[in-house]
Amino acid sequence: MYAEENFLILKFSNAYLNWASRTPAFIPSLQNYKSPKYSFSLKKVLKKEKNGLAAIFLIFWLFQWSENVITQRKIFQLNLDFWFYAALVSSILYIILKILKKKKLLQTINR
């Protein structure tokens, strides 16, 4: 957190310090809430976050699989549990979104 704050101070200097003085670090204040400039776009979220979503579930599944390999010495045994299905579904979603993006069916305005 300190490294990030130092980076922001170096990059934005007084603009960041002014913002930080008005913005609580941990508990949000609804008193100074401002409506966002742009509306929420599910297409943009899917376009930008598909890699992270698939990676998270695959990594957790790999952690569980490696635990089974270490504790039970069964390399080729697959446990059909939550992490397996979450990794499978997120990987399929990733492939579908990648194809949609390649075919330009997931176009959004870059803001």
Sequence and secondary structure as in RCSB ss.txt:
>XXXX:A:sequence
MYAEENFLILKFSNAYLNWASRTPAFIPSLQNYKSPKYSFSLKKVLKKEKNGLAAIFLIFWLFQWSENVITQRKI
FQLNLDFWFYAALVSSILYIILKILKKKKLLQTINR
>XXXX:A:secstr
 HHHHHHHHHHHTHHHHHHHHHS SSS  GGG    SS   HHHHHHHHHHHHHHHHHHHHHHHHHHHHHHH  T
T    SHHHHHHHHHHHHHHHHHHHHHTT S     
